[in-house]
Amino acid sequence: MRFIVDCMHGKLARKMRIYGYDTIYENNLEDDEILSRAQDEKRVLLTSDEDLIRRAYSKNIPVIRIPLDNDLSRMTKIFKVLKVKPVLRPKFSRCPQCNDIIKRINKSDVKDVPDKILKRKKVFYKCFNCGKIYWYGSHWKKIREFEETLKTQFRHP
């Protein structure tokens, strides 16, 4: 499943990428461009913009109306509409910055990372498009905590 996100939901786009979903987000895309790319690339549109939603429906573009309140309710809505349980699998995550695939790299190939990180961490990933290096740090702990909270939305009593 592939997505395109309007300019109101950049943070959501990054989370979708972390979950492994190919998600286009460029904050300077005009509505016509968003609709065109969604149609041409067979992407689901994620938006809160009512006008954009109406226009997408008129072109038979699949769209999910995203709540404006918080990331938890947004992600919950997406996964419930898709009828998919949220599963965070780091090996399949995409680069949160540029949406490209990230790959595990040897520690010896890591450059431009603080020495204290190199000493403490063993596993590193790299985006070969933008060059960003990732590792399991404090940010990953917050992502895991978010995932646990998100999963509670899918548990049945």
C-alpha positions as a Markdown table, in Angstrom:
| # | Residue | x | y | z |
|---|---|---|---|---|
| 1 | Met | 0.0 | 0.0 | 0.0 |
| 2 | Arg | 1.4 | 3.4 | -1.0 |
| 3 | Phe | 0.3 | 6.8 | 0.2 |
| 4 | Ile | 0.5 | 10.5 | -0.5 |
| 5 | Val | 0.0 | 13.0 | 2.3 |
| 6 | Asp | -0.9 | 16.7 | 2.0 |
| 7 | Cys | 1.1 | 19.5 | 3.6 |
| 8 | Met | -0.9 | 19.4 | 6.8 |
| 9 | His | 0.5 | 16.0 | 7.9 |
| 10 | Gly | 4.2 | 15.9 | 7.6 |
| 11 | Lys | 4.7 | 14.2 | 11.0 |
| 12 | Leu | 2.2 | 11.6 | 10.0 |
| 13 | Ala | 4.1 | 10.9 | 6.8 |
| 14 | Arg | 7.3 | 10.3 | 8.8 |
| 15 | Lys | 5.5 | 7.8 | 11.0 |
| 16 | Met | 4.0 | 6.0 | 8.1 |
| 17 | Arg | 7.5 | 5.7 | 6.6 |
| 18 | Ile | 8.9 | 4.3 | 9.9 |
| 19 | Tyr | 6.1 | 1.7 | 9.7 |
| 20 | Gly | 7.5 | 0.8 | 6.2 |
| 21 | Tyr | 4.9 | 2.5 | 4.0 |
| 22 | Asp | 6.0 | 4.2 | 0.8 |
| 23 | Thr | 4.6 | 7.7 | 1.6 |
| 24 | Ile | 5.1 | 10.8 | -0.5 |
| 25 | Tyr | 5.1 | 14.0 | 1.5 |
| 26 | Glu | 6.4 | 17.3 | 0.0 |
| 27 | Asn | 5.0 | 20.4 | 1.8 |
| 28 | Asn | 5.1 | 22.5 | -1.4 |
| 29 | Leu | 2.8 | 20.3 | -3.5 |
| 30 | Glu | -0.3 | 21.9 | -4.8 |
| 31 | Asp | -3.6 | 20.1 | -4.6 |
| 32 | Asp | -3.7 | 19.4 | -8.3 |
| 33 | Glu | -0.3 | 17.8 | -8.2 |
| 34 | Ile | -1.2 | 15.7 | -5.2 |
| 35 | Leu | -4.3 | 14.4 | -7.0 |
| 36 | Ser | -2.4 | 13.8 | -10.2 |
| 37 | Arg | 0.4 | 11.8 | -8.4 |
| 38 | Ala | -2.2 | 9.9 | -6.3 |
| 39 | Gln | -3.9 | 8.8 | -9.5 |
| 40 | Asp | -0.9 | 8.1 | -11.6 |
| 41 | Glu | 1.0 | 6.3 | -8.9 |
| 42 | Lys | -2.0 | 4.5 | -7.4 |
| 43 | Arg | -1.6 | 6.0 | -4.0 |
| 44 | Val | -4.1 | 6.4 | -1.2 |
| 45 | Leu | -4.5 | 10.1 | -0.2 |
| 46 | Leu | -4.3 | 11.0 | 3.5 |
| 47 | Thr | -5.8 | 14.4 | 4.2 |
| 48 | Ser | -8.0 | 16.4 | 6.5 |
| 49 | Asp | -8.9 | 18.9 | 3.7 |
| 50 | Glu | -12.6 | 18.5 | 2.9 |
| 51 | Asp | -12.2 | 20.2 | -0.6 |
| 52 | Leu | -9.3 | 17.9 | -1.5 |
| 53 | Ile | -11.4 | 14.9 | -0.2 |
| 54 | Arg | -14.3 | 15.8 | -2.5 |
| 55 | Arg | -12.0 | 16.3 | -5.5 |
| 56 | Ala | -10.3 | 12.9 | -4.8 |
| 57 | Tyr | -13.6 | 11.1 | -4.6 |
| 58 | Ser | -14.7 | 12.7 | -7.9 |
| 59 | Lys | -11.6 | 11.2 | -9.6 |
| 60 | Asn | -12.0 | 7.8 | -7.9 |
| 61 | Ile | -8.9 | 8.3 | -5.9 |
| 62 | Pro | -8.9 | 6.3 | -2.6 |
| 63 | Val | -8.8 | 8.7 | 0.3 |
| 64 | Ile | -8.7 | 8.4 | 4.1 |
| 65 | Arg | -10.0 | 11.4 | 6.0 |
| 66 | Ile | -7.5 | 12.1 | 8.8 |
| 67 | Pro | -8.6 | 13.5 | 12.1 |
| 68 | Leu | -6.9 | 16.7 | 13.2 |
| 69 | Asp | -6.4 | 15.9 | 16.8 |
| 70 | Asn | -3.2 | 13.8 | 17.3 |
| 71 | Asp | -0.9 | 11.2 | 15.8 |
| 72 | Leu | -2.5 | 8.3 | 17.8 |
| 73 | Ser | -6.0 | 9.0 | 16.4 |
| 74 | Arg | -4.6 | 9.5 | 12.9 |
| 75 | Met | -2.6 | 6.3 | 12.8 |
| 76 | Thr | -5.5 | 4.4 | 14.5 |
| 77 | Lys | -7.9 | 5.6 | 11.8 |
| 78 | Ile | -5.6 | 4.7 | 8.9 |
| 79 | Phe | -5.0 | 1.1 | 10.2 |
| 80 | Lys | -8.6 | 0.6 | 11.0 |
| 81 | Val | -9.8 | 1.8 | 7.6 |
| 82 | Leu | -7.2 | -0.5 | 6.0 |
| 83 | Lys | -8.1 | -3.4 | 8.3 |
| 84 | Val | -4.5 | -3.9 | 9.2 |
| 85 | Lys | -2.9 | -4.3 | 12.6 |
| 86 | Pro | 0.0 | -1.9 | 13.1 |
| 87 | Val | 3.3 | -3.7 | 13.1 |
| 88 | Leu | 6.6 | -1.9 | 13.4 |
| 89 | Arg | 9.3 | -3.9 | 11.7 |
| 90 | Pro | 12.6 | -1.9 | 11.6 |
| 91 | Lys | 14.0 | -4.0 | 8.8 |
| 92 | Phe | 11.2 | -2.7 | 6.6 |
| 93 | Ser | 11.2 | 0.9 | 7.7 |
| 94 | Arg | 11.8 | 3.6 | 5.1 |
| 95 | Cys | 13.8 | 6.8 | 5.6 |
| 96 | Pro | 11.6 | 9.2 | 7.6 |
| 97 | Gln | 13.3 | 12.1 | 5.8 |
| 98 | Cys | 13.1 | 11.1 | 2.1 |
| 99 | Asn | 11.0 | 8.0 | 1.9 |
| 100 | Asp | 13.7 | 5.8 | 0.4 |
| 101 | Ile | 14.5 | 2.3 | 1.6 |
| 102 | Ile | 17.1 | 2.1 | 4.4 |
| 103 | Lys | 19.5 | -0.8 | 4.7 |
| 104 | Arg | 21.6 | -2.2 | 7.6 |
| 105 | Ile | 25.2 | -1.4 | 7.2 |
| 106 | Asn | 28.4 | -2.6 | 8.9 |
| 107 | Lys | 29.5 | -0.5 | 11.9 |
| 108 | Ser | 32.9 | -0.1 | 10.2 |
| 109 | Asp | 31.1 | 1.8 | 7.3 |
| 110 | Val | 29.5 | 4.3 | 9.6 |
| 111 | Lys | 30.7 | 7.9 | 9.2 |
| 112 | Asp | 29.7 | 11.3 | 10.7 |
| 113 | Val | 28.2 | 9.8 | 13.8 |
| 114 | Pro | 29.4 | 10.9 | 17.3 |
| 115 | Asp | 32.1 | 8.7 | 18.8 |
| 116 | Lys | 30.0 | 8.0 | 21.9 |
| 117 | Ile | 27.3 | 6.5 | 19.6 |
| 118 | Leu | 29.8 | 4.4 | 17.7 |
| 119 | Lys | 31.1 | 3.0 | 21.0 |
| 120 | Arg | 27.6 | 2.3 | 22.5 |
| 121 | Lys | 25.7 | 1.0 | 19.4 |
| 122 | Lys | 26.1 | -2.1 | 17.3 |
| 123 | Val | 23.3 | -1.9 | 14.7 |
| 124 | Phe | 23.2 | 0.9 | 12.1 |
| 125 | Tyr | 21.0 | 1.6 | 9.1 |
| 126 | Lys | 21.7 | 4.0 | 6.2 |
| 127 | Cys | 19.5 | 5.7 | 3.6 |
| 128 | Phe | 21.5 | 5.6 | 0.4 |
| 129 | Asn | 19.5 | 8.3 | -1.1 |
| 130 | Cys | 19.9 | 11.1 | 1.5 |
| 131 | Gly | 22.8 | 9.6 | 3.4 |
| 132 | Lys | 21.1 | 9.7 | 6.8 |
| 133 | Ile | 22.3 | 7.1 | 9.4 |
| 134 | Tyr | 20.0 | 5.6 | 11.9 |
| 135 | Trp | 20.5 | 3.5 | 15.1 |
| 136 | Tyr | 18.4 | 2.4 | 18.0 |
| 137 | Gly | 18.6 | 5.4 | 20.4 |
| 138 | Ser | 16.2 | 7.3 | 22.7 |
| 139 | His | 14.1 | 8.3 | 19.7 |
| 140 | Trp | 13.5 | 4.6 | 18.9 |
| 141 | Lys | 12.3 | 4.1 | 22.5 |
| 142 | Lys | 9.6 | 6.8 | 22.0 |
| 143 | Ile | 8.6 | 5.1 | 18.7 |
| 144 | Arg | 8.2 | 1.8 | 20.5 |
| 145 | Glu | 6.2 | 3.4 | 23.3 |
| 146 | Phe | 3.9 | 5.0 | 20.6 |
| 147 | Glu | 3.6 | 1.6 | 18.9 |
| 148 | Glu | 2.5 | -0.1 | 22.2 |
| 149 | Thr | -0.2 | 2.6 | 22.7 |
| 150 | Leu | -1.3 | 2.3 | 19.1 |
| 151 | Lys | -1.7 | -1.5 | 19.5 |
| 152 | Thr | -4.0 | -1.0 | 22.5 |
| 153 | Gln | -6.5 | 0.6 | 20.0 |
| 154 | Phe | -6.8 | -2.8 | 18.3 |
| 155 | Arg | -7.2 | -5.1 | 21.3 |
| 156 | His | -10.6 | -6.6 | 21.8 |
| 157 | Pro | -12.0 | -7.0 | 25.4 |
